[in-house]
Amino acid sequence: MAHVRLFKHYIHLPYVILGLIDFLVLTFGFALAVFFRYFGDLAFFLENLGFLLPSAFVFSAVNLLVMIALGVHQSRLEEGMSGMMLRTIITLIISVPLCGFAYLLASDWLWYMGASSVLTTASVFGFFLLGIIRSLFFATVGKETFKRKVLVLGAGLRARQIHEDLRTPFNRKGFILTGFVPLPGEPLEVSEEYLLKIPDTLHHYIIKHPVHEIVVAVDDRRNGLPMEDLLECKMEGVRIVDGVSFYERESRKVALEMVTRGWLVFSDGFTVSSVYGFGKRSLDILAAGTLFLVGLPLMLLTAIAIKIEDGLKAPIFYSQERVGLSGSVFKVHKFRSMSIDAEKNGAVWASKNDARVTKVGEFIRKVRIDELPQIFNVLNGTMAFVGPRPERPVFVEKLSEKIPFYSERHRVKPGLTGWAQLCFAYADNEEDTREKLRYDLYYIKNQSLLLDVLIIIQTVEVVLFKKGSR
């Protein structure tokens, strides 16, 4: 399928179509709610439709914007219809107070959005109508319509990593891999069954076998690329993308083995504006303050439970040195989940079924209550609400020597939750830490308020289903 370019950004055409359909369905759902609430007579309703449309359009627009923020349409590829509808429910819930706020700003022309009963009923109608229409849409166009056909130029180590990492169930891809085209003299690392035999030029091949993208995953470009051939392909409307960028986009992490300092310098991202800095700090205070009020009863019960298990003289909190922004060291605060003398022999990695963990500690770790005191770190500015998890100085020193670009994670404040926590389980060894760094670098490269909000919302899943907790 073709792409549509909106605001210098290419969007896959089926997503545009589905977004427009959702907008119309939500508008109809809102109109239906107003009809049953205020009218009941179809002729009278149609005569006054002009008064209704501004409210209906704003209701639909707010919901559509939240859907985009939560990745509702893209989730169909990874989470199926059930995951897509679950995100839709979250969207509709979030949008109700946002629509109410829009009414306060423009109550003179958003008349029908002033009634909470209309917004609630419209959301219910919208949910069921969206479920029906989307099912018909996907049954008509098919799931494969949302996938792009991709050809990889190269069959060496980089190409093999793309093939191996992006075909796993965890990285369910939004593309169909047609095959790999090796360059002359390039060592083959990809199995022969995935290689494409091109008798003529790449340009002639894609004319007969159309693809949407050509991914350049060549190990050594000094040997030369078929630039004239690639240019012809690009003029045919085929997108040419670097292997590292493609890997990042599809896996939502940075490929450590592929990147160089040159790529980090010249790639998009890694930019932070003063407006973003102010917005992020405001979001930190709002999120931490809200979590403090909601979690205060749990924090009091946890303190009592720790005292009951270990005695009145036992400490409730455990403070530990961690590395923060620009490598500065600060004290992080947690509810004590281990025995008092847990580290009498020095710092060690936390592990599954750790014998040092108390009974209360085991429970509060599973539901992440032990992390709640870090709210105060967020409020005093040593941490952010969203960012890479802070690590201990002794581990940072060792990991920085062994893992490339590890120190780059200290370019931002560490967070109470983060992208790596959503995407990967708890790290208890060097290889796991290397994998989490791939996600941390992705966050640092692409950080935005929208991504922060999405991470905060999805952290609920981590807490409820204990993803990554240990």
CORWORA-V110559 format. One record per pair of residues at least 12 apart in sequence whose C-alpha atoms are under 8 Angstrom apart, sorted by sequence separation. I is the first residue (numbers start at 1). J is the second residue. D is the distance in whole Angstrom. If there is no record, write none. Layout:
i	j	d
I	J	D
I	J	D
This chain:
i	j	d
1	13	7
4	16	8
72	84	6
319	331	6
320	332	5
424	436	7
1	14	8
72	85	8
100	113	7
182	195	7
303	316	6
319	332	6
320	333	7
99	113	7
100	114	7
180	194	6
181	195	6
244	258	6
319	333	5
342	356	6
72	87	6
179	194	5
180	195	5
181	196	5
244	259	7
318	333	6
319	334	6
72	88	7
100	116	8
179	195	6
180	196	6
181	197	7
317	333	7
318	334	5
420	436	5
423	439	8
70	87	7
179	196	6
181	198	8
317	334	6
318	335	6
339	356	6
420	437	8
317	335	4
318	336	5
338	356	5
339	357	6
316	335	6
317	336	5
338	357	4
339	358	6
420	439	5
67	87	8
99	119	8
316	336	6
337	357	6
338	358	5
419	439	6
420	440	6
31	52	7
67	88	7
70	91	8
159	180	8
315	336	7
337	358	6
388	409	7
419	440	7
418	440	8
96	119	6
337	360	7
338	361	6
67	91	6
96	120	7
214	238	7
216	240	7
337	361	4
388	412	8
390	414	5
419	443	6
31	56	7
66	91	6
150	175	7
152	177	8
155	180	6
212	237	8
213	238	5
214	239	6
215	240	6
216	241	6
217	242	7
218	243	8
336	361	7
337	362	7
387	412	7
388	413	7
389	414	5
390	415	7
30	56	6
148	174	7
149	175	6
150	176	6
151	177	6
154	180	6
155	181	6
156	182	8
203	229	6
212	238	5
213	239	5
214	240	5
215	241	5
216	242	5
217	243	5
314	340	8
387	413	6
388	414	5
389	415	5
96	123	8
147	174	5
148	175	4
149	176	5
150	177	5
151	178	5
152	179	6
153	180	6
154	181	5
155	182	5
202	229	6
203	230	7
206	233	8
211	238	7
212	239	6
213	240	6
214	241	6
215	242	6
216	243	5
217	244	8
337	364	7
387	414	5
388	415	5
389	416	7
28	56	8
63	91	6
66	94	8
146	174	7
147	175	4
148	176	6
149	177	6
150	178	6
151	179	6
152	180	5
153	181	5
154	182	5
155	183	8
201	229	7
202	230	7
213	241	7
215	243	5
337	365	7
386	414	7
387	415	4
389	417	7
409	437	7
27	56	5
30	59	8
63	92	6
66	95	7
146	175	8
147	176	6
149	178	7
150	179	8
151	180	6
152	181	6
153	182	6
154	183	6
160	189	6
203	232	6
384	413	6
386	415	4
387	416	7
388	417	7
389	418	7
26	56	8
27	57	6
93	123	8
151	181	8
153	183	7
156	186	7
159	189	8
160	190	5
203	233	5
306	336	8
383	413	5
384	414	6
385	415	5
386	416	6
387	417	6
388	418	6
92	123	6
155	186	7
156	187	6
159	190	7
202	233	8
215	246	7
382	413	7
383	414	5
384	415	5
385	416	5
386	417	5
387	418	5
388	419	7
399	430	7
403	434	7
406	437	7
409	440	7
27	59	7
63	95	6
154	186	8
155	187	7
156	188	5
157	189	6
303	335	8
382	414	8
383	415	6
384	416	7
385	417	6
386	418	5
387	419	7
388	420	7
409	441	7
412	444	7
26	59	8
27	60	6
62	95	6
155	188	5
156	189	5
157	190	8
302	335	8
337	370	7
383	416	7
386	419	8
408	441	8
411	444	8
422	455	7
26	60	5
155	189	6
156	190	7
335	369	8
336	370	7
92	127	8
155	190	5
335	370	5
409	444	7
24	60	8
62	98	7
334	370	5
335	371	7
419	455	6
422	458	7
23	60	5
62	99	7
334	371	5
335	372	8
378	415	8
418	455	7
422	459	7
23	61	7
89	127	7
333	371	8
334	372	7
335	373	7
378	416	8
417	455	8
88	127	7
334	373	5
417	456	7
59	99	6
155	195	8
333	373	6
334	374	6
422	462	7
23	64	7
58	99	8
333	374	5
375	416	8
421	462	8
22	64	8
85	127	8
332	374	6
374	416	7
417	459	7
425	467	6
426	468	5
424	467	8
425	468	4
426	469	6
333	377	7
424	468	6
425	469	7
426	470	6
19	64	7
332	377	7
371	416	8
422	467	7
85	131	7
421	467	8
422	468	8
347	394	8
421	468	6
309	360	7
330	382	7
388	440	6
387	440	8
19	73	8
55	109	8
59	113	8
306	360	7
18	73	8
54	109	7
55	110	5
305	360	7
54	110	6
55	111	7
387	443	8
55	112	6
325	382	8
15	73	7
51	109	8
55	113	6
159	217	5
324	382	7
52	111	8
158	217	6
159	218	7
324	383	7
52	112	7
151	211	7
158	218	7
149	210	8
150	211	6
153	214	7
156	217	8
158	219	6
149	211	5
150	212	6
151	213	6
152	214	6
153	215	6
154	216	7
155	217	8
156	218	7
157	219	7
302	364	8
148	211	7
149	212	5
150	213	5
151	214	5
152	215	5
153	216	5
154	217	5
155	218	7
156	219	6
148	212	6
149	213	7
150	214	6
151	215	6
152	216	6
153	217	6
154	218	5
329	393	8
148	213	7
150	215	7
152	217	7
153	218	7
154	219	8
77	143	8
324	390	6
386	452	6
302	369	8
323	390	6
322	390	6
323	391	6
77	146	8
322	391	5
323	392	6
386	455	7
299	369	7
322	392	4
323	393	6
386	456	7
298	369	8
321	392	6
322	393	6
320	392	8
321	393	7
299	372	7
323	396	8
174	250	7
173	250	6
295	372	8
351	428	6
34	112	7
173	251	8
350	428	6
171	250	8
349	428	6
171	251	6
292	372	8
327	407	8
349	429	7
37	118	7
162	243	8
166	247	8
292	375	7
327	410	6
34	118	6
159	243	8
166	250	8
291	375	8
326	410	5
33	118	6
158	243	8
162	247	6
166	251	7
325	410	5
326	411	6
33	119	8
289	375	8
324	410	6
325	411	6
326	412	7
288	375	6
323	410	8
325	412	5
30	118	8
33	121	6
34	122	8
288	376	8
324	412	8
325	413	5
30	119	7
33	122	5
324	413	6
325	414	7
32	122	7
288	378	7
289	379	8
324	414	6
30	121	8
31	122	8
288	379	7
30	122	5
33	125	7
29	122	5
30	123	8
32	125	8
285	378	7
29	123	7
78	172	6
284	378	7
285	379	6
30	125	8
77	172	7
78	173	8
284	379	7
368	463	7
26	122	8
29	125	5
30	126	7
77	173	8
367	463	6
26	123	8
29	126	5
77	174	6
288	385	7
367	464	7
28	126	8
287	385	7
367	466	6
26	126	5
29	129	7
158	258	7
284	384	6
366	466	6
25	126	7
284	385	5
368	469	7
283	385	8
284	386	8
367	469	8
26	129	8
281	384	8
366	469	6
25	129	7
26	130	8
365	469	7
366	470	6
25	130	7
365	470	6
22	130	7
18	134	8
352	470	6
351	470	7
350	470	8
14	145	7
15	146	8
14	146	6
12	146	8
1	145	7
1	146	8
1	148	7
256	404	7
280	449	6
279	449	7
276	448	7
276	449	7
270	444	6
271	445	7
270	445	4
269	445	5
270	446	7
268	445	8
269	446	6
270	447	8
256	438	6
255	438	6
254	438	5
253	438	5
254	439	6
253	439	5
252	439	7
253	440	8
254	441	6
253	441	7
254	442	6
253	442	5
252	442	7
248	442	7
2	212	8
1	212	8
69	450	6
69	451	8
70	454	6
69	454	7
